[in-house]
Amino acid sequence: MLAVLCVLLLSSLQSLASSSSSSSSLTYASRLSSLPSSSIYDVLKTHGLPMGLLPKGVKEFRFLESGQFEVHLNQACNAKFENELHYDQNISGMISYGQIGALSGISAQDLFLWFPVREIHVDVPSSGIIYFDVGVVSKQFSLSLFETPPDCMAVSSDNLEELVSEMVSEIKSEVLEDWIDQ
Ligand SMILES: *[C@@H]1O[C@H](CO)[C@@H](O)[C@H](O)[C@H]1NC(C)=O
């Protein structure tokens, strides 16, 4: 009799445990799907790219079979990695495995200047490095910087342009001084 009770108790404990674990995975799933923008991050993931390439605050996105994508953010914004990245409100490009090409709408700051990022790619198989092609040079970062979508600080593009032109003139005068020194 006692043995039967024990078995009953055990099995009810087990069903309790399994029901609680299934309910927690349910909440997890619904939490994911309650993020309206989760699927562009999924697109990145299924193409071997880190989700943190795009910031939080995706309003809507389109992804075509050709690999062409468009992302609309709530607003233009900046996110800090090792360098700062600027995201325009609208970003577009072509995704293929391990690579985003024909990119428009993302700029990276380097030496106080903003460079439009034209291409982003990772090594396949992964070397843990991600490459940002900014036209003249390719910058390397650790992939681990881009594991999760970053918070993105709103910037007005007017401010950015002002900032850029200020910095460009600063750099120009520094470069000029260097030349004069030589
Ligand atoms: C981004 O795209 C949306 C929808 O096409 C458009 O209404 C908006 O003006 C665009 N924003 C900018 C800054 O170009």
PDBQT file of the ligand as one rigid body, heavy atoms in Angstrom, charges set to zero:
ROOT
HETATM    1  C1  LIG A 201      11.721  55.391 -44.220  1.00  0.00    +0.000 C 
HETATM    2  O1  LIG A 201      10.758  54.659 -44.939  1.00  0.00    +0.000 OA
HETATM    3  C2  LIG A 201       9.435  55.029 -44.633  1.00  0.00    +0.000 C 
HETATM    4  C3  LIG A 201       8.520  54.070 -45.352  1.00  0.00    +0.000 C 
HETATM    5  O2  LIG A 201       8.916  53.840 -46.670  1.00  0.00    +0.000 OA
HETATM    6  C4  LIG A 201       9.199  56.478 -45.046  1.00  0.00    +0.000 C 
HETATM    7  O3  LIG A 201       7.881  56.882 -44.751  1.00  0.00    +0.000 OA
HETATM    8  C5  LIG A 201      10.187  57.360 -44.285  1.00  0.00    +0.000 C 
HETATM    9  O4  LIG A 201      10.077  58.686 -44.712  1.00  0.00    +0.000 OA
HETATM   10  C6  LIG A 201      11.607  56.887 -44.511  1.00  0.00    +0.000 C 
HETATM   11  N1  LIG A 201      12.495  57.635 -43.623  1.00  0.00    +0.000 N 
HETATM   12  C7  LIG A 201      13.565  58.300 -44.074  1.00  0.00    +0.000 C 
HETATM   13  C8  LIG A 201      14.344  59.046 -43.057  1.00  0.00    +0.000 C 
HETATM   14  O5  LIG A 201      13.910  58.272 -45.252  1.00  0.00    +0.000 OA
ENDROOT
TORSDOF 0
